[in-house]
Amino acid sequence: MSEPKPPMRSYTPAAGYHWLTPLYDFGVAVTTRERIWRERLVDHMAPAEGDIILDIGSGTGNLSLAIARHSSGVRYLGIDPDEAATRIARTKTARIIPVPEFCVGFFSASAVACWPAPTKVAICLVLHQVGLEEKARLLREARQALAPGGKLFVADYGEQRSRLMRTLFRLTIQQLDGVHDTQPNADGLLPVLMREAGFRDVREVETFRTPTGAIAIIEAGKPTA
Ligand SMILES: C[S@@+](CC[C@H](N)C(=O)[O-])C[C@H]1O[C@@H](n2cnc3c(N)ncnc32)[C@H](O)[C@@H]1O
């Protein structure tokens, strides 16, 4: 008898459609002022020698590159279900030492159990693309995977506080990724979900107004005990 197959899971590719994946880097750079928020994200993460950083939904490897520009001696692990994006990530980061590790798959704590427990976890531009239950699951499992005392950094479309940001978000991201998955972010639910997942000291440390809506960096900690 053949083995039962795991249930098929779907996901939204990096740029909304698979055929757009090769254009993701260009798109994210011009539509989100990426250079600015990504560098600030890495500043907040303060990667240091000995850190083990897990990047959930690592896409085309842009966080890995930004971390390598900032510091050396960091071990980086990325996981993403998208094979094409992961191929791009591996090619772009092949010269970094130590070479970043990328694995193709949906993130769960058990999927990364063979790696050392991360001291820092990043989730960038992933949570606005998944449904409410998946947002909560990813955050719960991120907490489970993190080493005690470790930190979580979420960079994503957060609460859209002004009329201009709400309009830009509606005309761009919500057209591409739909309203269902993106509206909880716009309504300010990310910090709430992070607290519900068991994180402490959840705080929005910076917000960036972009042509596609406001992107927030939200930081949180996992208690030591
Ligand atoms: C908009 S891209 C962001 C990529 C990258 N984090 C960045 O900052 O450029 C979202 C990524 O999340 C991945 N993704 C979607 N659902 C996921 C899930 N359940 N677990 C892990 N990654 C997921 C997608 O394949 C995609 O590469």
The ligand as an SDF file (V2000), in Angstrom:
LIG
                    3D

 27 29  0  0  0  0  0  0  0  0999 V2000
    6.1120   38.7840    0.2330 C   0  0  0  0  0  0  0  0  0  0  0  0
    7.1780   37.4270    0.3910 S   0  0  0  0  0  0  0  0  0  0  0  0
    8.3960   38.0270    1.5450 C   0  0  0  0  0  0  0  0  0  0  0  0
    9.7200   37.3750    1.3400 C   0  0  0  0  0  0  0  0  0  0  0  0
   10.8240   37.8420    2.2810 C   0  0  0  0  0  0  0  0  0  0  0  0
   10.4960   37.5320    3.6660 N   0  0  0  0  0  0  0  0  0  0  0  0
   11.0870   39.3120    2.1400 C   0  0  0  0  0  0  0  0  0  0  0  0
   11.1000   40.0170    3.1610 O   0  0  0  0  0  0  0  0  0  0  0  0
   11.3440   39.7630    1.0080 O   0  0  0  0  0  0  0  0  0  0  0  0
    6.2900   36.2690    1.3970 C   0  0  0  0  0  0  0  0  0  0  0  0
    6.9500   34.9030    1.4170 C   0  0  0  0  0  0  0  0  0  0  0  0
    6.2870   34.1050    2.3910 O   0  0  0  0  0  0  0  0  0  0  0  0
    6.2470   32.7830    1.9150 C   0  0  0  0  0  0  0  0  0  0  0  0
    5.1820   32.0740    2.6250 N   0  0  0  0  0  0  0  0  0  0  0  0
    3.8630   32.1120    2.3710 C   0  0  0  0  0  0  0  0  0  0  0  0
    3.2080   31.3120    3.2260 N   0  0  0  0  0  0  0  0  0  0  0  0
    4.1490   30.7790    4.0530 C   0  0  0  0  0  0  0  0  0  0  0  0
    4.1140   29.8720    5.1610 C   0  0  0  0  0  0  0  0  0  0  0  0
    2.9580   29.3840    5.6010 N   0  0  0  0  0  0  0  0  0  0  0  0
    5.2950   29.5230    5.7670 N   0  0  0  0  0  0  0  0  0  0  0  0
    6.4580   30.0640    5.3480 C   0  0  0  0  0  0  0  0  0  0  0  0
    6.5470   30.9240    4.3070 N   0  0  0  0  0  0  0  0  0  0  0  0
    5.3980   31.2660    3.6770 C   0  0  0  0  0  0  0  0  0  0  0  0
    6.0240   32.9240    0.4170 C   0  0  0  0  0  0  0  0  0  0  0  0
    6.4390   31.7870   -0.3110 O   0  0  0  0  0  0  0  0  0  0  0  0
    6.8660   34.1590    0.0950 C   0  0  0  0  0  0  0  0  0  0  0  0
    8.1540   33.8190   -0.3580 O   0  0  0  0  0  0  0  0  0  0  0  0
  1  2  1  0
  2  3  1  0
  2 10  1  0
  3  4  1  0
  4  5  1  0
  5  6  1  0
  5  7  1  0
  7  8  2  0
  7  9  1  0
 10 11  1  0
 11 12  1  0
 11 26  1  0
 12 13  1  0
 13 14  1  0
 13 24  1  0
 14 15  1  0
 14 23  1  0
 15 16  2  0
 16 17  1  0
 17 18  1  0
 17 23  2  0
 18 19  1  0
 18 20  2  0
 20 21  1  0
 21 22  2  0
 22 23  1  0
 24 25  1  0
 24 26  1  0
 26 27  1  0
M  CHG  2   2   1   9  -1
M  END
$$$$
